[in-house]
Amino acid sequence: MLKKLLSVMEEKGLDGFFISKIHNVRYMSKYTSDDAYLLITCSKNYFITDPRYTEQAQNECEGFEIVNWRAVGKSFSEAAANLINSLNLKSVAFEADNMTFSSYTVFSEKAEADLVPMTNVIENFRAVKTPEEIQNLRMSCQIACRAFERILNDIKPGVTEKEIAAKLSYYMVLEGSDSKPYGDIVISGKRTSLLHGIPSDRKVENKDFVLMDFGCAYKGYLSDMTRTVVVGKASDRQKEVYELEQKMLQDALDVMKAGAKSKDVYEASVKAIKDTEYFQYHYNSIGHGIGMFVHEIPFMGANSQDVLVENNVTTIEPGIYIPDWGGVRIEDQVLITESGYENLITAPKQLIEL
């Protein structure tokens, strides 16, 4: 990936590129912790961190000179500027969507180079997964699916949303995820109409929908899946909404392949509800790329200009959300192929009544 970045730098006339997004730092250097920055130059690469992480960086970041920023500046931005000056760099790009105003003020005042704001350079590299990345994502999805199988035994009347969320995270760790899964959405009853509801102390009741949107990391690569189940027997309307949601998901999957436009995937997803009362209750963003960060390029939705390419890994998650009644979302994670997709989520999609 360094070769790709150096090619961009040559094309843009840059002799340096300062990377501050931690996921981009990991992608370019293999570093797995925090408080880290990279300065890429045409002749040498620098890994900037503080003394807590220098030993780890020396073990993980082959091909980088390790710089203790506290030894060369009062802040990382001042240290980076001082390093740029010591190397006599004339034109340096930086990630414009990740630097605070105060950090940029120091950076721009101290650095003697021309500073060039850029966005999505490394993110565009990351959108197309390598075989190693695909395998890590596949493992992460398998872990989440196994955790889902386990959590079904714990969902019953009287259990709180928080309890379910905690056990779900616990099961993912037991099944092999990195030490801390990212925040899970576990909501029930009427609260399932909240697209990103936070688990509460609400106790699950009979006849409730329980919506679980969750994932974990394996070697830093994330899974993201959603399943909605019913406690007890589903009502006729619950079955109707669930079946429409299944159709929305499958219609979207049926058009997903390399070359497909994201907005066309969205249009396919709403065919089933276009002429129903439920069209007003859908959300027009229905998926996103995923890798080391949960929301990556490409984005799937009505207004997206993204086009799927082979070896994108993306979620697909249309939903129906009816205020003061509830909602249903089913989310899969798929690898885009030349002729279609490989679904990395193996958990069942049929309505589960507990």
C-alpha positions, 0 to 999 in steps of 0.5 A: 500500500505504500507503493500506491500512496507514493504513486499518489504523492508523485502524481500530486507533486507531494514529498510528504504525507501526514497520516493521523487517522488511527485506522489508516495508521494501522492499515499502512503500518500494521500497528495495533494500538493508539496514539500514533501518526505516520509521516510518509516521504519519498525516501523514508517513513516515520512512525510518530508516537509517545513513549508508552508505545515505542517498544510496541511500534518497534516490534510491529512496524517494520520499515518505519523509523520510530519517533517519540513525539514528546521528545521533539515537540509539545504536541503531536502536531508540533512534533510532526511540523518539526520533523517536516522542517528537519527533513526540509519537505516542501509540500506535505498532504494531511488528512483534512477531515481528521485534524482539530482546529487547534491541532491544525493551527499549531501544525500550520504555524510551525510547519514551513512546508506547503500543507495540502488538505486531502481526504479519502486517499487511503480510504479508497485503498481500503475499500478494496480488500486483500485476501488477508483482509477478506479472511479476517472479515470472514472470521469476524462474521463467523464469530458474530454468527456463533454468538447469535446462536448462543444469545437466543437462549437468553432472550426471554421475558424479564431480561433487560436490553442491557443484559442481552447486550452484555451477554452478546459481547461476552459470547463474541469474546468467548468465540474468538473476537478481539478483546472488546467488541464495539457497541451493540444495539439491543432494543425491544418492543416499540423501541425497535423503531429506533434506528440506532437505539441504545440498550436500556433497562427495559425488560423484554416482554412477551410478543416483543420484537427484539432487534440486535445490531452487533459485531466484533473484531478479528485481528482488527477487522469488523463484522456488522450484522442485524437480526430481529426476533420475536419473543413468543408468537408473532402477530399477523402484522409482525409477520407482514412487516418481517416478510416485507423486510426479508423481500427488501433484503433479498431484492437488494442482494439480487442486484449486488455485484461488481459494477452495480451502482449503489443507488440502484441497489437502494432502488431494488430494496424498496420495490417491495414497499413502494406501493404500501403504507410502509414506504414512509417508514424506511430509511434511504441509507441501506448499507456501507463498506466495512473493514477496520472501521464500521462505516467505510467506502462504498456507501449504499443509499438513494443519494450515493454515487458509489459503484461496487467493485470486486472485493468490496466488503459491504453491509446491506441493511434495509429496514422498516421503522414504525414509530410507537409500534416497532421495526425490523432490520435484517443486516448481512455482510457481503463480499462483492464478486465479479458476478454477484456476492458471497454472504459472510453472514450465515445466521438464519434470516427467517423469522425466529419465534422464541 
